[in-house]
Amino acid sequence: MFSYNSVQEHTVLTPQGEVTKIKRVIVNKGKGVKEVITRTNGKMAKNKKALTKKEIKNIKEHTFMPSLFTSLLRTNQNSRKTRKRR
């Protein structure tokens, strides 16, 4: 049975305040979850996704995956969305 747990925390000071990103990977009994938590000015945003079989295999083999968290990171939340008008 394979069990794996990893947590990385990065904090950056910006003129607007402190930004903290926490990246977690948890694998238990052949199933796994990847999660990103972002804290900005007291507000928290969570994003969670299941690991694929290929990602779990790479974690077991200790191979580096640079694009593991790219699908979880939110980009440009303040962008205005266009709506269809009837």
C-alpha atoms as a printed R data frame, in Angstrom:
   type eleno elety resid chain resno       x      y       z
1  ATOM     1    CA   MET     A     1   0.000  0.000   0.000
2  ATOM     2    CA   PHE     A     2   1.380  3.381  -1.030
3  ATOM     3    CA   SER     A     3   0.892  6.494   1.107
4  ATOM     4    CA   TYR     A     4   2.227  9.974   0.269
5  ATOM     5    CA   ASN     A     5   1.695 13.441   1.739
6  ATOM     6    CA   SER     A     6   3.308 16.730   0.662
7  ATOM     7    CA   VAL     A     7   2.675 20.372   1.645
8  ATOM     8    CA   GLN     A     8   4.406 23.447   0.216
9  ATOM     9    CA   GLU     A     9   3.728 26.965   1.493
10 ATOM    10    CA   HIS     A    10   4.912 30.166  -0.189
11 ATOM    11    CA   THR     A    11   4.332 33.674   1.192
12 ATOM    12    CA   VAL     A    12   4.964 36.890  -0.755
13 ATOM    13    CA   LEU     A    13   4.618 40.456   0.501
14 ATOM    14    CA   THR     A    14   3.043 42.815  -2.035
15 ATOM    15    CA   PRO     A    15   2.026 46.488  -1.748
16 ATOM    16    CA   GLN     A    16  -1.609 45.339  -1.460
17 ATOM    17    CA   GLY     A    17  -0.831 42.908   1.383
18 ATOM    18    CA   GLU     A    18   0.403 39.405   2.056
19 ATOM    19    CA   VAL     A    19  -0.304 36.566  -0.410
20 ATOM    20    CA   THR     A    20   0.070 32.960   0.754
21 ATOM    21    CA   LYS     A    21  -0.200 29.905  -1.524
22 ATOM    22    CA   ILE     A    22  -0.390 26.415  -0.045
23 ATOM    23    CA   LYS     A    23  -0.025 23.413  -2.373
24 ATOM    24    CA   ARG     A    24  -0.943 19.945  -1.075
25 ATOM    25    CA   VAL     A    25  -0.748 16.463  -2.542
26 ATOM    26    CA   ILE     A    26  -2.233 13.504  -0.665
27 ATOM    27    CA   VAL     A    27  -2.224  9.878  -1.869
28 ATOM    28    CA   ASN     A    28  -3.823  7.047   0.150
29 ATOM    29    CA   LYS     A    29  -4.822  3.547  -0.958
30 ATOM    30    CA   GLY     A    30  -4.332  4.222  -4.678
31 ATOM    31    CA   LYS     A    31  -6.415  7.411  -4.769
32 ATOM    32    CA   GLY     A    32  -5.117 10.941  -4.499
33 ATOM    33    CA   VAL     A    33  -6.042 14.618  -4.303
34 ATOM    34    CA   LYS     A    34  -4.179 17.792  -5.259
35 ATOM    35    CA   GLU     A    35  -5.218 21.089  -3.681
36 ATOM    36    CA   VAL     A    36  -4.243 24.762  -3.852
37 ATOM    37    CA   ILE     A    37  -5.246 27.260  -1.140
38 ATOM    38    CA   THR     A    38  -4.660 30.980  -1.757
39 ATOM    39    CA   ARG     A    39  -4.978 33.567   1.027
40 ATOM    40    CA   THR     A    40  -5.040 37.257   0.097
41 ATOM    41    CA   ASN     A    41  -5.939 40.063   2.533
42 ATOM    42    CA   GLY     A    42  -7.825 37.691   4.836
43 ATOM    43    CA   LYS     A    43  -9.810 36.068   2.001
44 ATOM    44    CA   MET     A    44  -9.289 32.407   1.210
45 ATOM    45    CA   ALA     A    45  -9.845 30.532  -2.081
46 ATOM    46    CA   LYS     A    46  -9.625 26.725  -2.310
47 ATOM    47    CA   ASN     A    47  -9.387 24.583  -5.405
48 ATOM    48    CA   LYS     A    48  -9.263 20.778  -5.241
49 ATOM    49    CA   LYS     A    49  -8.975 18.062  -7.894
50 ATOM    50    CA   ALA     A    50  -8.460 14.281  -8.001
51 ATOM    51    CA   LEU     A    51  -5.121 12.918  -9.203
52 ATOM    52    CA   THR     A    52  -5.042 10.859 -12.392
53 ATOM    53    CA   LYS     A    53  -3.485  7.386 -12.532
54 ATOM    54    CA   LYS     A    54  -0.569  8.787 -14.544
55 ATOM    55    CA   GLU     A    55   0.132 11.460 -11.884
56 ATOM    56    CA   ILE     A    56   0.015  8.862  -9.070
57 ATOM    57    CA   LYS     A    57   2.435  6.652 -11.035
58 ATOM    58    CA   ASN     A    58   4.850  9.595 -11.445
59 ATOM    59    CA   ILE     A    59   4.645 10.383  -7.711
60 ATOM    60    CA   LYS     A    60   5.495  6.747  -6.887
61 ATOM    61    CA   GLU     A    61   8.520  6.921  -9.195
62 ATOM    62    CA   HIS     A    62   9.607 10.290  -7.697
63 ATOM    63    CA   THR     A    63   9.593 12.095 -11.051
64 ATOM    64    CA   PHE     A    64   9.246 15.873 -11.224
65 ATOM    65    CA   MET     A    65   5.983 17.193 -12.741
66 ATOM    66    CA   PRO     A    66   6.195 20.964 -13.346
67 ATOM    67    CA   SER     A    67   2.595 21.243 -14.584
68 ATOM    68    CA   LEU     A    68   0.897 19.411 -11.692
69 ATOM    69    CA   PHE     A    69  -0.860 22.482 -10.244
70 ATOM    70    CA   THR     A    70  -1.429 24.567 -13.404
71 ATOM    71    CA   SER     A    71  -5.053 23.416 -13.771
72 ATOM    72    CA   LEU     A    72  -5.797 24.528 -10.187
73 ATOM    73    CA   LEU     A    73  -4.357 28.048 -10.240
74 ATOM    74    CA   ARG     A    74  -6.883 30.788 -10.892
75 ATOM    75    CA   THR     A    75  -5.780 33.534 -13.226
76 ATOM    76    CA   ASN     A    76  -7.179 37.043 -13.595
77 ATOM    77    CA   GLN     A    77 -10.276 36.711 -11.414
78 ATOM    78    CA   ASN     A    78 -11.191 40.365 -11.897
79 ATOM    79    CA   SER     A    79 -11.705 40.058 -15.654
80 ATOM    80    CA   ARG     A    80 -15.154 41.016 -16.849
81 ATOM    81    CA   LYS     A    81 -17.179 38.285 -18.454
82 ATOM    82    CA   THR     A    82 -19.335 38.978 -21.491
83 ATOM    83    CA   ARG     A    83 -22.951 37.857 -21.527
84 ATOM    84    CA   LYS     A    84 -25.191 37.034 -24.428
85 ATOM    85    CA   ARG     A    85 -28.097 39.436 -24.693
86 ATOM    86    CA   ARG     A    86 -31.411 38.323 -26.102
